Structures are given as structure tokens and as C-alpha cells.
Amino acid sequence: MSLSNSLSSSSLIPIENGYAIRFPDLPGTNSQGNDLANAIYMARDALAIWLD
């Protein structure tokens, strides 16, 4: 599995307080935000931590 394929898979899930995001191909990489823009920002941060 190449890294580029791993980063293309994510799930954005509406929840009561905003959005949750999962990256099924990256174990333990999950995040959430209080609105869509914040969820995307937090997802980028979670990816950066996973890549570090």
C-alpha cells in the first residue's frame, strides 16, 4: 500500500456537536471539529501528526 493511497481514504461523519473524521487506513488517526471548516483543519493536523 502506498502512502498516497492511504491518504485518499477518509470518512466525514456529522455528529451532534459538529463533525468527526476518520482515516480507516491510518490506525488511530481520528479527529473532530465543531463545524466543517474546523473539522477539516483538525483533520489536517491529525494527518501531520501521523506523518511525523
N, C-alpha and C positions, 0 to 999 in steps of 0.2 A: 504494500500500500504506500503510495507516495504522499508526501505532505500536502501537496496541492489538492489531492482528492479528499483528504481528511478535513481540510478547512472549508470545503464546499457544502458540508452537511451540517445543518442546524435546525432546531425547532424553536419557533417563537410561539409562546402559549399565553393567551390572555388569562390573567388571574384577577382576583378581587381587588388587589391594590396596584395593578399595573400589568407588567408582562414578565414572564420568566423565559429564559433562553437556555437551551441545552445544546451541547455538541456531542452527539452519541458516539462519534469516533474518537473523541478525546476524553479518556476516563477522568472523572472528577471535575470537568470543566462545565460549570453551570453559572448562571448569573440571573439577575433580575433588575428591573427598573420601575420607577413609579409612572412612567409614560413611555411611549415608543422610542422617542429620541434618547431618553436616559437609558433604556434597555439596550439600545444599540451601542451607546457609549460604554456601558458596563460590559457588554459582550466583547468589545474590542480590548478592554482592559484584561478580561479573563483570558483571552487568546494570547495577549502579550505575556502574561504570567506563565501560561502553559509553554510557550515557545522559549522562555528564558531558561 
